[in-house]
Amino acid sequence: MSLLENILVYNEEFVREQRYEKFITGKFPNKKMVILTCMDTRLLELLPQALNLSNGDVKIIKNAGAVVVHPFGSIMRSILIAVYELQADEVVVIGHHDCGMSALHSDSMMEKMKERGISDETFATLQHSGINLEKWLSGFDSVEDSVAHSVDMIKKHPLLPNGVPVHGLVIDPKTGKLDLIVDGY
């Protein structure tokens, strides 16, 4: 049975047995907060537990590295929607130690792409279209600096209302310990 088939079989049982009932909540976050964090698998259960969060408490946005790459990209759009439409009053960026983005090198990733069938022609087309893949696929050197940079991009966004606190934290993916990088108050 494939992974997808396993998921669908499990889901059918989950719904039939009404195990979803303990997760029922509203669409507005109880703690009036939106969190941008990393998609790292170690944070899936650790992060909510370390922050004393339950289902329905916050909006969580995830991407590789908890990075705001573009001021008008999907991450910033999601943050603005959380603030204006979903009653989030605070923003928290949470990176983590031992992040894969700190070891990401574009040349290595592009080689892996080639091994999986992406042609040199495709890379050339993207380059001629003005896309700098080397920059776009690069990671960061310091998670603390990356978090501070993302906080700064969010805080200075022309569409974010004045007075919205934007905080920056780094979590230890083993212990859940939080380090304060930016106090947005």
N, C-alpha and C positions, 0 to 999 in steps of 0.2 A: 504494500500500500504506500502511495506517495505521501509526502509531507502534507500537501493540500488535502488529500483524501482523509488523512488522520484528523486534520483540523475540522473538516466538515462533519465527520462522524462524531467527534467529540462535541461539536457545537449543537448538533441535533439533540444529543442527550442532555446537554446543558440547558437548552431551552425547554425541552420536554419536562425536565425535573424542576423547572422554575428556579434554578440556582442564581439567576440574574437578580432576583428580588432584593438581595442584600446590597446591590449596587445602584439601585434606583435613586436618582437625585435630580435636581434641576439643572438647567443649562448655565446658570449664573454661579460663579465661584463663591463659595461661602466666605472665604478669606480675602476676597476682592483682590486677587493677585494673579499675574501671569508670569510664568517661569520659562525662560529659554535655557535649555540644557542640552547636553550631548546625548547622542543615540547609543552610547556605550551600553552593552548588555549588563554590565555590573551595576548599573544605576537603576535598572528597571524596578526593583523592589527596595533597594537600599535608600535611594534618594527620598522617596515619600516617607519612609520610616524615620530617617535621620532628621527630617524636617517636621515630623509629627503631622503629616498630611493624610487625609482620608479621601476616598472617592467623593468628588464634588467640591473639594476645598479650593482648588486652583485650576487654572488653565495651564497646560504644559505643552510647549513647542519644543521639538527636538530636531537637531541636525548634527552633522559631523563637526564636533568641536565646540558647540554652543557659540557659533560665530555669526555675527551680522556682517555679511560680505558686501552687500549693496544696500544703500539707504532706501531704495525703492524696490527691493526684492520681496520674495514671499515671506521671509521671516519678519521683516519690518511691517509688512501689510498685516500679518497675523497679530502682531503686538498692537497695532493701531485698532484693529477690529476688537480685540479683547478689551481695550481701554474704552472705546467709544460705544460699542454695541453690547458688550458682555459684562459690564460693570467692574472691570479690573481697575483698581486705584493705584496699584504699585507694580513695578516690573523688577524681576530678579534674573540676572544672568548667572548661571552656575556651570563653571567649567570643572574639570577634575584632573588630578595628578595622574601621571602615566597615560595621558591621552594619545591615541593613535595619530591624531593630527600633528602632534609634536614630532613625529617620526615620518611624516608624509613627505615624500619627494616626488615631484612631478615626473622626472625622467623614469623612475622605477615604475610608476603607475602607467605611464604611457607605454612602456615596454610590455607590461601585462596586458594592456589593451590590444597591442599588436599580436601578442600570443593568442588572444581570443578572437582574432579576426578583423580588428579595426585596421583599415588600410592606410598606407602613407598618403594616398590620395585624399582620404577623409581628413587627415591632419592638415594637409596643405590647404584644402578648401576652408577649413575653420580658420587657419592662420590668415588666409587672404580675405576672410570676412571680418577681420579685425579682432578675432578672439585670441587672447594670449593664454593658451592652455597651460604653459609653464607657471604663470601667476595664478590662474584659476584653480589649478590642482596642487598648489603648494600648501603646506601646513604652517605652523608657527613654532617659534623657538621657546617661548615662555607662556605657559597657560595663564599666569597672572597678568602679563601684558596683554594677552589676547582678550581676557575678560574685561580688563580696564578699557581697551579699545572699543569693544562691543557696547559697553555701558556708555561710553562717550558718544558713540554714533547714535544710540537710542536717545540719550538725554538731549542731544543737540538737534534732533530731527525737527524740521520746521512744522510738522503736523502733530507732534506730541504736545499736549497742553502743558502750560507752566504748572509747576507744583506737583507733578507726578514723580514720586521718588523712583529712582533707578539704582538698584543695588548690584554689587558684584561679589560673588563668592566662589571659592574653589573647594571641592569636596574630595576627601580621600576615598577612593573606590574600594578600599579594604575595610576601613573602620567607620566611614561616614562622618568623620570629623570635618567641620567646616572652618575655612579660613576666610576672614573678611578682607576683601580687596577694596571695595568701594561701599561706603555707607552713604546711601542716597538721600538721607535726611538733611 
